[in-house]
């Protein structure tokens, strides 16, 4: 059993998904102007995205568990939100997720 298996069985995977989801609300949820925008919240979101990506890359079983729990959909929303924020702010070379 690896770190990823323990993470999936615990509440950690759900906590990562919720954190990323608070940055990029579901379709029909809060507008992007209502989601967290401080540099500390975007940095946390970025780290959670990395962690979710690591879970998805660990094994087929981990990838399926992440997909079944909505992690992939949430990651896509976070990336889309980051691109939109970067476009609105005229940003270019910074972090995609942070929208810098």
N, C-alpha and C positions, 0 to 999 in steps of 0.2 A: 504494500500500500504506500502510495506516495503522497506528497503534500496536496496534490490536486484532488485526490480522492477524499481526503479529510476535509478539504475546503467545500467540496460539493455536498458532503453529508452534513456539514454544519450550516449555520446561517450566514456564513461569510459570502458565499456566492450571491445570495439575495441582497446582502448589504451593498456589495459592489454595484449590482444592477440598479438598486434604488438610488445610489449616489450619482451614477451616470445619468439615470433617468431624471433626476432633479435638475440637471443641467440642460437636458434636452427633453422637455415634456412630450408626452404622447400626442399624436395627431388630435387636434381638437382640445388639447389641454391649455395650460397657461401660454401666453405669448412669449416669445423669446425675450422681450423687454422685461418680463416678470421673473425670469429665471436668474439664478445667481450669476453675478458678473464680477465679483471681486477677484483679484489675482490669486488669492488663496483658494477660493472655491474652484476656479478654473484649473489651478495646479492639482488640486485633489481629484478633480474629474479626470484629468489627463493620467494621473497615476492609476486610477481605477480602470481606465480604458486599457492601459498597459497590462494590468493584472488580469483583466478579462481576456485579453488577447493571449496571454500566457496560458490561461486555463484552456482556451479553445485549441491551442497548439500542443497541449500535453499528450493527448491520446484520442482515439476515436470515441471512447466512452465519455471522456470529459467534454469533447466537442458536442456530442449528442445531448449531454446533460445541460450544457450552456445554451444550446439552441432551444431545447425544450423549455427552458426557464425564461426565455425571452431575451437573453443576453445579446444575441446577434442583432436583433431588431433595435435594441436600445443603443448598441454601439453605432449602428448606421445612423440613427437619429442624432447622436452626439456629433458624429463627423459632419453630417449635413448642417447642423446648427453652427458648428465651428466654421465651416465654409461660408455660411451666410453672414456670420458676424465679421469674418475677415473681409468679405466683399463690402459690407456696409461701412467698415472703418477704413477701407482702403489699404488694409494690411497686406503684407506679402510674404516675407520670409520667416515669420515666426511659427509658433505651434499651431497646427490645424485645429486641434481640439480647443485650445485656449482662444482661438480666434484672433491671435496677435499678428 
